[in-house]
């Protein structure tokens, strides 16, 4: 079904009518002629198609066209009259950071997004900012040096009293950048597109939860928050045949984050990037989210999507499993709370009914505040990695004396040692669902430290028998051994 989408493109109003599930990349390049948006991997791996969506870096190949309704999209063409572009352009030229030029539009946009938030970034921050942008020519060092030099030039101008957009005077407005401009080509500012003559329904973008629930109850709709999963598969439609996408990113309740006692209620529509900006989230969840892909993906993907797609490789899902989260599902008929372990029915399958929306994740935080934790992700690279194996562990102790940890001393006094009051471990990317076996962890709960240390081999042997990894990019034997290595390292470190 065709819908009408209206948005700002480089400051100009565009009204377009077509399939709301089309990749924004294809809309920009093929229908609007924005060829500076490069087509590379088409699955969020290379960053060549990067754009700014409401000022935030995203991969246009993982954004549905319907998602940008009432939003502002900026491509490289929209930056070429700014001072930051002028500074970056000159620095890229001085450092010979442009060779074939294919990755450069995405690199410049990644640098722009970084410098807006962090005007004087460290080298490490620069490398993280461009970690989702692949370059096969320069080896990255020249690009990193260029971004750092541009940041220093802009900071110097600001210190001297010149605004950021006054750097380099009118040079950026009068001439095409020497290095970046040559790589991009002569791109004119896009002209407004006239509204389609034929009337069409606006993209399904409700702003209130009741409205979304009514739509789900009345039509065959597939909720779409970030779209990073739905649009990642080139040859699979973003929604099953006969269904439409329901864009839920504007619903305020899905963006809420609030405490209720020691439970953190996390709106399912919060993106990973938004969560990383919040100080309230537990460090185990922060670490898991920070390991997901790269900034452009984290800026679009949502924690609710990471759970609802029911992938056993979901990084945020693993943190939710090990903290024993509960999921709040809502429909026009009411709501229900589902333990995360009961939510998954298999790979890609959950208990969510078609008329329900995942609204909140309820995360208990007592043990994350009191205990020791770890999150480990084993992949082929640091950024843009899909887990080969992942592991999360959480253990807490009670230092008060108990029957398990009190012995009579020669002096008639009690010797006490910590007792394990809570233990939770979970493994990702090894089976069709995340593996969490509370009955195995219960073997060590209630044990004093010394007793628990002696029972570690038995605990590991039980896990070895329970783990039945599936073969994937690596062998099942490799996965099992890595799982056991990670579990052993965690428990021995925690009990030492």
C-alpha positions in Angstrom: 0.0 0.0 0.0 1.3 3.4 -0.9 1.3 6.2 1.7 2.3 9.9 1.6 5.4 11.0 3.5 6.4 14.6 4.1 9.8 15.5 5.5 12.6 18.1 5.3 15.5 17.2 3.1 18.5 19.5 3.6 16.0 22.2 4.7 13.6 21.8 1.8 10.1 20.3 2.2 9.7 17.0 0.3 6.3 15.2 -0.1 6.6 11.7 -1.5 4.1 8.9 -2.1 5.1 5.3 -2.2 5.9 2.2 -0.2 6.6 3.2 3.4 8.7 0.1 3.8 11.2 1.2 1.1 14.7 1.8 2.3 15.4 5.5 2.8 18.6 4.9 0.9 16.6 4.0 -2.2 14.3 6.9 -1.8 17.1 9.4 -1.6 19.2 8.0 -4.4 16.8 6.6 -6.9 13.8 8.9 -6.5 15.3 12.1 -5.3 18.7 12.0 -7.0 20.8 12.4 -3.8 23.7 10.4 -5.2 26.1 11.5 -2.4 24.3 8.9 -0.3 26.3 5.9 -1.4 25.0 2.4 -1.7 27.3 -0.2 -0.2 26.3 -3.2 1.8 22.6 -2.4 2.2 22.5 -4.0 5.6 24.1 -1.5 8.0 27.7 -2.8 7.8 29.6 -0.1 5.9 28.2 3.3 6.7 28.5 4.6 3.2 24.8 5.5 3.2 24.9 7.5 6.4 22.6 10.5 6.8 21.5 12.6 9.8 17.9 12.0 10.9 16.8 14.8 13.1 20.5 15.5 13.7 21.4 11.9 14.6 23.6 9.7 12.5 21.8 6.7 11.0 22.3 4.3 8.1 19.7 5.1 5.5 19.7 1.5 4.3 18.2 0.5 7.7 15.6 3.2 7.9 12.2 2.8 6.3 10.9 5.7 4.2 7.7 5.9 6.3 9.9 6.4 9.4 11.0 9.9 8.2 7.5 11.4 8.0 7.6 14.8 9.8 11.4 14.4 10.3 14.4 16.3 9.0 17.0 14.4 6.9 20.4 15.8 6.1 22.8 14.4 3.6 26.3 15.7 2.8 24.8 18.2 0.4 23.1 19.9 3.3 26.4 20.4 5.2 28.5 21.8 2.4 27.8 25.5 3.4 28.8 25.0 7.0 32.0 25.9 8.8 32.4 22.4 10.2 32.4 21.0 6.6 35.0 23.6 5.5 37.3 22.7 8.4 36.8 18.9 7.8 37.3 19.3 4.1 40.6 21.2 4.5 41.9 18.8 7.1 41.0 15.7 5.0 42.9 17.3 2.1 46.0 18.1 4.2 46.2 14.5 5.6 45.4 12.8 2.2 42.5 11.2 3.9 40.5 10.8 0.7 41.5 8.2 -1.8 38.7 6.5 -3.7 36.2 8.7 -1.9 33.4 6.2 -1.6 33.3 6.2 2.2 33.9 9.9 2.6 30.3 11.2 2.7 29.6 8.8 5.5 32.8 9.6 7.3 32.1 13.4 7.1 28.6 12.9 8.5 29.9 10.7 11.3 32.5 13.4 12.1 29.8 16.1 12.0 27.6 14.1 14.5 30.6 13.7 16.8 31.7 17.3 16.7 28.3 18.6 17.4 28.1 16.6 20.7 31.9 16.5 21.5 33.7 19.6 20.1 37.1 18.4 21.3 37.1 14.6 21.1 39.9 12.3 22.0 41.4 9.9 19.5 39.5 7.1 21.2 36.2 9.0 20.8 36.9 9.7 17.1 37.6 6.0 16.5 34.3 5.0 18.1 32.4 7.7 16.2 33.6 6.3 12.8 33.6 2.7 13.8 30.5 2.0 11.7 32.1 3.5 8.6 34.4 1.1 6.6 37.3 2.4 4.5 39.4 0.1 2.4 41.9 2.6 1.3 43.4 4.8 4.0 43.7 2.5 7.0 41.8 5.1 9.1 44.8 6.8 10.7 44.7 9.7 8.2 40.9 10.1 8.7 41.3 10.1 12.5 44.1 12.7 12.2 42.0 14.9 9.9 39.0 14.9 12.2 41.2 15.7 15.2 42.8 18.6 13.3 39.4 20.0 12.2 38.2 19.8 15.8 41.3 21.8 17.0 40.8 24.4 14.3 37.1 24.8 15.2 37.9 25.0 18.9 40.6 27.6 18.2 38.1 29.7 16.2 35.5 29.4 19.0 38.1 30.5 21.6 39.0 33.5 19.5 35.3 34.5 19.6 34.2 33.3 16.1 31.1 31.2 15.9 31.5 27.7 14.4 29.8 28.7 11.2 32.2 31.7 10.8 35.3 29.5 10.5 37.0 30.0 7.1 34.8 33.0 6.3 32.7 32.5 3.2 35.0 29.9 1.7 32.6 27.0 2.2 29.8 29.0 0.6 31.8 30.1 -2.4 33.7 27.1 -3.5 33.3 23.3 -3.5 35.6 21.7 -0.9 38.9 20.6 -2.5 39.0 17.1 -1.1 35.5 16.0 -0.1 33.8 17.9 -2.9 36.0 16.1 -5.4 35.0 12.8 -3.9 31.3 13.6 -3.8 30.9 15.4 -7.1 28.8 18.5 -7.8 25.5 17.9 -5.9 22.9 20.6 -6.1 20.5 21.3 -3.3 17.4 19.3 -3.8 14.3 21.2 -4.9 11.0 20.6 -3.1 8.9 17.8 -4.5 5.3 18.6 -5.4 2.7 16.7 -3.4 1.3 13.7 -5.3 -1.8 14.4 -7.2 -3.6 11.3 -6.0 -4.6 11.4 -2.3 -3.1 8.7 -0.1 -3.2 7.7 3.5 -0.4 9.2 5.6 2.2 6.9 7.0 1.0 5.0 10.0 2.8 7.0 12.7 0.6 7.3 15.8 1.7 9.6 18.6 -0.3 8.1 21.5 -0.4 4.5 22.8 -4.2 4.2 22.6 -4.2 5.2 19.0 -1.5 2.6 18.2 -3.4 -0.1 20.0 -6.6 0.7 18.1 -4.7 0.4 14.8 -3.2 -2.9 15.9 -6.6 -4.2 16.8 -8.2 -3.1 13.5 -5.5 -3.9 10.9 -2.8 -6.5 10.1 0.1 -4.3 11.2 3.8 -5.0 12.0 5.2 -2.6 14.7 8.4 -0.9 13.5 10.4 1.1 16.0 13.9 1.5 14.6 13.7 -0.8 11.6 17.3 -2.1 11.9 16.1 -5.7 12.0 13.2 -5.4 9.5 15.3 -3.8 6.8 18.6 -5.6 7.3 17.6 -8.5 5.0 17.9 -7.4 1.4 15.6 -10.0 -0.1 13.0 -10.3 2.6 10.1 -7.8 2.7 10.0 -5.6 5.8 6.6 -6.9 6.7 4.8 -10.2 5.9 2.6 -10.2 2.7 -0.7 -8.5 3.3 0.5 -6.5 6.3 1.7 -2.9 6.8 4.2 -1.2 9.0 3.1 0.6 12.1 5.7 3.2 13.0 5.8 3.6 16.8 8.8 5.9 17.3 6.6 8.9 18.2 4.7 7.3 21.1 5.8 9.1 24.3 5.1 6.2 26.6 7.6 4.0 24.7 10.3 6.6 25.4 9.8 6.8 29.2 12.5 5.7 31.7 11.5 5.7 35.4 12.2 4.1 38.7 9.6 2.1 40.7 11.3 1.0 43.9 14.4 -1.0 42.8 12.8 -1.8 39.4 13.8 0.3 36.4 10.9 0.6 33.9 12.5 1.0 30.4 10.4 2.2 27.5 10.6 -0.3 24.7 11.0 2.5 22.1 14.1 3.9 23.6 17.0 3.6 21.1 20.4 2.2 22.3 21.9 5.6 21.8 19.2 7.2 23.9 19.8 4.7 26.7 23.6 5.2 26.6 22.9 8.9 27.3 20.9 8.1 30.5 22.7 7.8 33.7 20.1 5.6 35.3 20.7 2.4 33.4 22.7 -0.4 35.1 26.3 -0.8 33.9 25.7 -4.4 32.7 23.0 -3.1 30.3 25.2 -0.1 29.3 28.0 -2.5 28.5 25.8 -4.8 26.5 24.3 -1.9 24.5 27.7 -0.3 23.8 28.8 -3.6 22.2 26.0 -3.4 19.6 27.2 -2.7 16.1 28.2 1.0 15.8 26.8 4.5 16.5 24.6 4.8 13.5 22.9 1.4 14.3 22.6 2.2 18.0 20.9 5.5 17.1 18.1 3.7 15.3 17.7 0.3 16.9 15.6 0.0 20.0 15.8 -2.2 23.1 12.2 -3.3 22.5 13.2 -4.4 19.0 16.2 -6.3 20.3 13.8 -8.4 22.4 10.8 -8.6 20.1 12.8 -10.0 17.2 13.6 -13.0 19.4 17.1 -13.4 18.2 19.4 -15.6 20.4 22.2 -13.2 19.6 20.5 -10.1 21.0 23.0 -8.3 23.2 20.5 -6.2 25.2 18.3 -9.4 25.4 21.2 -11.2 27.2 21.4 -8.5 29.8 17.7 -8.6 30.3 17.8 -12.4 30.8 20.5 -12.3 33.4 18.6 -9.6 35.4 15.3 -11.6 35.1 13.4 -8.8 33.4 9.6 -8.8 33.0 8.0 -7.5 29.8 4.8 -5.4 29.7 2.6 -6.3 26.7 -0.5 -4.1 26.1 -3.5 -4.3 23.8 -7.0 -2.7 23.7 -8.1 -5.7 25.8 -5.7 -5.0 28.6 -2.2 -5.8 29.5 -0.1 -8.6 30.9 3.4 -9.0 32.5 5.5 -11.8 31.0 8.8 -13.0 32.4 11.4 -12.7 29.8 12.1 -16.5 29.8 8.5 -17.2 29.0 8.4 -14.5 26.3 10.6 -16.5 23.8 9.1 -19.5 22.1 12.0 -20.1 19.7 14.2 -18.4 17.2 12.2 -15.4 15.9 9.0 -16.5 17.8 7.5 -14.9 20.9 4.2 -15.0 22.8 3.3 -11.5 21.7 -0.1 -11.5 20.0 -0.7 -9.5 16.8 -2.8 -6.9 18.6 -0.2 -6.4 21.4 2.6 -4.0 21.7 5.7 -4.4 23.8 5.6 -1.2 25.9 8.0 -1.6 28.8 10.9 -3.7 30.1 10.9 -4.0 33.9 14.4 -4.6 35.1 15.1 -5.4 38.7 18.3 -3.6 39.8 18.9 -4.8 43.3 21.5 -7.4 42.3 23.2 -5.2 39.7 23.7 -2.6 42.5 24.9 -5.0 45.2 26.7 -7.7 43.2 29.5 -8.4 40.7 28.6 -8.7 37.0 30.2 -9.4 33.7 29.1 -9.1 30.0 31.3 -10.8 27.4 30.8 -10.8 23.6 32.9 -12.9 21.4 32.8 -11.8 17.7 35.0 -11.4 14.7 35.8 -7.8 15.4 35.1 -5.1 18.0 32.6 -3.0 16.0 29.8 -4.2 13.8 30.1 -7.7 15.3 27.4 -10.3 15.5 28.0 -12.6 18.5 29.5 -15.9 18.0 29.1 -16.5 21.7 28.0 -14.1 24.4 27.9 -14.5 28.2 26.5 -12.5 31.1 26.9 -13.2 34.8 25.6 -11.6 38.0 26.5 -12.7 41.5 25.8 -11.2 44.9 26.9 -12.0 48.5 25.6 -11.7 52.0 28.5 -11.1 54.4 26.4 -11.9 57.6 27.1 -15.2 59.3 25.0 -18.2 58.4 25.1 -22.0 59.0 27.0 -22.3 55.8 29.8 -20.0 56.7 30.3 -20.2 60.5 32.9 -22.5 62.1 34.0 -22.8 65.6 37.4 -21.4 66.1 40.0 -22.5 68.7 39.3 -19.3 70.5 35.6 -19.9 70.8 34.6 -17.1 68.3 32.9 -17.4 65.0 34.7 -17.1 61.7 32.4 -15.8 59.0 32.7 -15.5 55.2 30.4 -14.3 52.5 27.5 -16.4 51.3 26.2 -16.4 47.8 22.7 -14.9 47.9 22.1 -14.6 44.1 23.7 -16.1 41.0 22.5 -15.7 37.4 24.2 -16.7 34.3 23.1 -16.6 30.7 24.5 -17.6 27.3 23.7 -16.0 23.9 24.2 -17.1 20.3 24.5 -20.8 21.2 20.9 -22.0 20.8 17.6 -21.0 19.3 16.9 -18.8 22.4 19.1 -17.3 25.1 20.1 -20.0 27.5 19.2 -19.2 31.2 19.0 -22.1 33.6 18.2 -20.9 37.2 18.3 -24.5 38.6 21.9 -24.8 37.7 22.9 -21.5 39.3 20.9 -22.6 42.4 23.6 -25.2 43.0 25.8 -22.4 44.4 23.2 -20.1 46.0 23.3 -20.3 49.7 26.9 -21.7 49.8 29.6 -20.0 51.7 32.5 -18.7 49.7 34.8 -21.7 50.5 32.1 -24.3 49.8 31.2 -22.6 46.6 34.8 -22.6 45.4 34.9 -26.4 45.9 31.7 -26.8 44.0 32.8 -24.9 40.9 33.8 -28.0 39.0 30.4 -29.6 39.6 28.6 -26.4 38.5 30.7 -26.2 35.3 30.1 -29.9 34.6 26.4 -29.4 34.9 26.5 -26.5 32.5 28.6 -28.6 30.1 25.9 -31.2 30.0 23.2 -28.7 29.6 24.7 -26.6 26.8 23.8 -28.0 23.4 25.1 -25.3 21.0 23.9 -25.2 17.4 26.4 -24.9 14.5 26.5 -21.5 12.8 29.4 -19.4 11.7 31.6 -21.5 14.0 31.3 -25.1 15.2 29.2 -26.2 18.0 32.3 -27.6 19.8 33.9 -24.2 19.7 30.8 -22.5 21.0 30.5 -24.9 24.0 34.2 -24.5 24.9 34.0 -20.7 24.8 30.9 -20.8 26.9 32.6 -22.9 29.6 35.7 -20.7 29.5 33.7 -17.5 30.0 31.6 -19.1 32.8 34.7 -20.4 34.5 36.5 -17.1 34.3 33.5 -15.3 35.7 32.8 -17.5 38.7 36.5 -18.0 39.7 37.1 -14.2 39.5 33.9 -13.5 41.4 34.7 -16.0 44.2 38.4 -15.2 44.5 
